[in-house]
Amino acid sequence: DLRDNNLAGHFPVYARDFFDADGTLTNAAESEWKLTKYGLANLYNLETLDFADNKLTGTIEYRPLYNLHSLTHFDVSGNQLSGDVNAHVSPSLIYADFSNNRFRSMLNLKRYKGSFRTLRFCDVSNNDIQQDASVLLENIPPNIEQFVASNNQITGSLPASL
């Protein structure tokens, strides 16, 4: 728990880049990708990640977090993060708080992701999410208990499935 500190800089999840012999940046093959992770991406038994109320900026690189199979609570509220919200941070995620940031959109919730069944709470309030409500709410997880999206720029009409 690193909540309410003065942590600044980019969100600390990293994947190393590979360089050819001549120093040219190259993409790691899918089989090599696991070897390129470091930092938070290697904390396989991590259950709670709380960076709320700091000064983190930039976007979140979600891909390294997908291997954190024990992660159930993810809180980055109260920072200056931007880009996309992805509530599928981990296959066992129960609680996700992205509120009070600068996120502009939320990736669609995918039925095939593990957290689609486990997610109970998701807060994306007080961001700058500019999406149509019917797209945003199209695939709400079946076990969600609370989805908070107040104080954004959400427009349109609610999907018929609600």
C-alpha positions as CSV (number, residue, x, y, z in Angstrom):
1,D,0.0,0.0,0.0
2,L,1.6,3.2,-1.2
3,R,-1.5,5.3,-0.9
4,D,-1.3,9.0,-0.1
5,N,2.4,9.7,-0.6
6,N,4.2,12.0,-2.9
7,L,5.1,9.4,-5.6
8,A,5.6,11.1,-8.9
9,G,6.4,10.0,-12.4
10,H,4.9,7.3,-14.7
11,F,3.0,4.3,-13.5
12,P,5.7,1.7,-12.5
13,V,5.0,-1.3,-14.6
14,Y,7.7,-2.0,-17.1
15,A,8.7,-4.3,-20.0
16,R,12.2,-4.2,-21.3
17,D,12.8,-3.5,-25.0
18,F,15.1,-5.8,-27.0
19,F,17.9,-4.4,-29.1
20,D,19.6,-6.0,-32.0
21,A,23.4,-6.3,-32.2
22,D,23.5,-3.0,-34.1
23,G,21.5,-1.2,-31.4
24,T,18.2,-1.1,-33.3
25,L,15.1,-1.5,-31.2
26,T,13.2,-4.7,-32.0
27,N,10.1,-6.3,-30.6
28,A,10.4,-9.3,-28.4
29,A,8.8,-12.5,-29.7
30,E,5.7,-13.5,-27.8
31,S,7.7,-16.4,-26.2
32,E,10.4,-14.0,-25.1
33,W,7.9,-11.4,-23.7
34,K,7.8,-12.9,-20.2
35,L,11.6,-12.5,-20.0
36,T,11.3,-8.8,-20.7
37,K,9.2,-7.9,-17.6
38,Y,10.5,-6.3,-14.5
39,G,9.2,-4.2,-11.6
40,L,5.6,-4.7,-10.6
41,A,5.1,-7.1,-13.5
42,N,7.1,-9.8,-11.6
43,L,5.2,-9.7,-8.4
44,Y,3.1,-12.7,-9.2
45,N,1.6,-13.2,-5.7
46,L,0.6,-9.5,-5.3
47,E,-3.0,-9.3,-4.1
48,T,-3.5,-5.5,-3.6
49,L,-2.0,-2.7,-5.6
50,D,-2.8,0.7,-4.1
51,F,-1.2,3.8,-5.6
52,A,-4.1,6.1,-4.8
53,D,-3.6,9.8,-4.0
54,N,-0.2,10.3,-5.4
55,K,1.2,12.3,-8.4
56,L,1.5,9.6,-11.0
57,T,1.2,10.7,-14.6
58,G,1.1,9.2,-18.1
59,T,-0.7,6.0,-19.2
60,I,-0.8,2.6,-17.6
61,E,0.9,-0.2,-19.5
62,Y,-1.6,-2.9,-18.7
63,R,-0.1,-5.9,-20.5
64,P,2.5,-6.7,-17.8
65,L,-0.2,-6.7,-15.1
66,Y,-2.2,-9.4,-16.8
67,N,0.1,-12.1,-15.3
68,L,-0.6,-11.0,-11.7
69,H,-3.2,-13.7,-11.2
70,S,-3.6,-13.1,-7.5
71,L,-4.3,-9.4,-7.9
72,T,-7.9,-8.7,-6.6
73,H,-7.7,-5.0,-5.6
74,F,-6.3,-2.2,-7.9
75,D,-6.6,1.4,-6.9
76,V,-5.0,4.3,-8.8
77,S,-7.5,6.9,-7.9
78,G,-6.5,10.5,-7.2
79,N,-3.5,10.7,-9.6
80,Q,-3.0,12.4,-13.0
81,L,-3.2,9.3,-15.2
82,S,-4.6,9.4,-18.7
83,G,-5.3,7.2,-21.7
84,D,-7.7,4.2,-21.4
85,V,-9.2,2.6,-18.4
86,N,-8.9,-1.2,-18.5
87,A,-10.9,-2.9,-15.8
88,H,-9.4,-6.3,-16.9
89,V,-6.1,-5.6,-15.1
90,S,-6.0,-9.1,-13.6
91,P,-8.0,-12.3,-14.2
92,S,-9.1,-12.3,-10.5
93,L,-9.8,-8.6,-10.1
94,I,-12.7,-7.8,-7.7
95,Y,-12.1,-4.1,-7.0
96,A,-10.9,-1.5,-9.4
97,D,-10.8,2.3,-8.7
98,F,-9.6,4.6,-11.5
99,S,-11.5,7.7,-10.2
100,N,-10.2,11.2,-10.1
101,N,-7.7,11.0,-12.9
102,R,-7.6,12.2,-16.5
103,F,-8.7,9.0,-18.3
104,R,-10.4,9.7,-21.7
105,S,-12.0,6.4,-22.5
106,M,-12.8,2.9,-21.0
107,L,-12.0,-0.2,-23.0
108,N,-15.0,-2.5,-23.5
109,L,-15.4,-5.1,-20.9
110,K,-14.7,-8.4,-22.6
111,R,-16.8,-11.5,-21.7
112,Y,-13.8,-13.9,-22.3
113,K,-11.5,-12.2,-19.7
114,G,-11.4,-13.7,-16.2
115,S,-12.2,-10.5,-14.4
116,F,-15.5,-10.3,-16.3
117,R,-16.8,-12.8,-13.9
118,T,-15.0,-11.7,-10.7
119,L,-15.3,-7.8,-10.9
120,R,-17.7,-6.5,-8.2
121,F,-16.7,-2.8,-8.0
122,C,-15.5,-0.4,-10.6
123,D,-15.2,3.4,-10.2
124,V,-14.2,5.6,-13.1
125,S,-15.9,8.7,-11.8
126,N,-14.3,12.2,-12.1
127,N,-12.4,11.6,-15.2
128,D,-12.8,12.9,-18.8
129,I,-14.3,9.8,-20.3
130,Q,-16.0,10.8,-23.6
131,Q,-17.9,7.8,-24.8
132,D,-21.4,6.8,-25.7
133,A,-23.3,5.2,-22.8
134,S,-24.6,2.3,-25.0
135,V,-21.0,1.4,-25.9
136,L,-19.6,1.9,-22.4
137,L,-22.3,-0.2,-20.7
138,E,-22.7,-2.8,-23.4
139,N,-21.0,-5.7,-21.5
140,I,-21.4,-5.0,-17.8
141,P,-20.0,-7.9,-15.8
142,P,-22.8,-10.2,-14.5
143,N,-21.6,-10.0,-10.9
144,I,-20.9,-6.3,-10.7
145,E,-22.4,-4.7,-7.5
146,Q,-21.3,-1.1,-8.1
147,F,-20.2,0.7,-11.3
148,V,-19.6,4.4,-10.7
149,A,-19.1,6.6,-13.7
150,S,-20.3,10.0,-12.5
151,N,-18.8,13.3,-13.5
152,N,-17.5,12.4,-17.0
153,Q,-18.6,13.3,-20.5
154,I,-20.7,10.2,-21.2
155,T,-23.4,10.8,-23.8
156,G,-26.1,8.9,-25.7
157,S,-28.7,6.5,-24.4
158,L,-28.6,3.5,-22.2
159,P,-28.3,0.1,-23.9
160,A,-31.5,-2.0,-24.2
161,S,-29.7,-4.8,-22.3
162,L,-29.9,-2.8,-19.0
